[in-house]
Amino acid sequence: MSLLVGVNPGHRSASVLHLAAMLARSAGTDLIVAAVVPQTWPPSAARVDAEWQSYARDTANTVLDHAAAVLGDSVRAEYLLVEASSARRGLLELAEARGAELIVVGSSSAGSFGHVALGSVSDALLHASPVPVAVAPRGFRTRGQARVGRVTAAYGGTDAAADLVIGAAGIAAQVGASLRIASFAVAPAVSGTSRTGIGSERGVIDEWANEIGEHTAQLLSDVSALPNHPESAEAVVGLGDSWAAAIEDIEWNDDDVLVVGSSSLGPVARVFLGSHATKVVRHSPVPVVVVPRRQSEELAARAEFG
């Protein structure tokens, strides 16, 4: 097993490396750190093309040297320069060739500090990858030999989400982390000029919260019956007048990882985010791992049968 880390060949960033190292230490696995540079096709004898290709490779090698300096000897890693028509294609092809079980990428440099911000590469991967994709918040850092301390599984009440929780429980037990089931809902803010409809909407939210509470109670019971289960597990509900507020309504630790499942509307074998999942990912203050539905089912089966 190995984790594939995609680094931006034109920008040195430590966030994705800190997350990758934390995940690798927790899972006891190796890293493959890759910088993907544009592939010139068809080959051209033009001097400008050769100069550009040389510059791109030199810059990417500088980024890989920086990655090696950041990671040091805290984890085992190899560093690769890859040519491909796009970063997405290069990472996906390398993940398949090397049997990587997770792709780790960083946030866009244009995003808010301390939150996940999807860039062109991460967004493309979240709609195409057959393996889970982890995204580091902008500016993410760990201390010392940090490991994952808690796995928070986002739960929306569907069967697919239940599989995700059970699979996350198995992973949490494997890495020695606790489990938290988190559900989120946006409740409308009370208007100063009109309260029409607020009561009925609040009633719907309350009914939803009660139903989610019943579901998560059963899930916690199912988790406790697993052959290998986390030492501690709990369920929480975040409410707010916006997605940001709802997610901030529950506390977060530095060693948290949020696990989100693909939309049931997307391709079965690949990551595909629905609107709610996208909002959760974009407002997360901790690293996010997005899991394709088929992977959720496989992880759940693995956890149930030990």
PyMOL commands that set and color helices and strands:
alter all, ss='L'
color gray80, all
select helices_A, chain A and resi 15-27+47-71+87-98+120-125+159-175+198-224+243-248+275-282+293-304
alter helices_A, ss='H'
color red, helices_A
select strands_A, chain A and resi 2-7+30-38+77-84+102-105+133-135+150-154+178-186+233-240+256-261+288-291
alter strands_A, ss='S'
color yellow, strands_A
deselect
rebuild
show_as cartoon
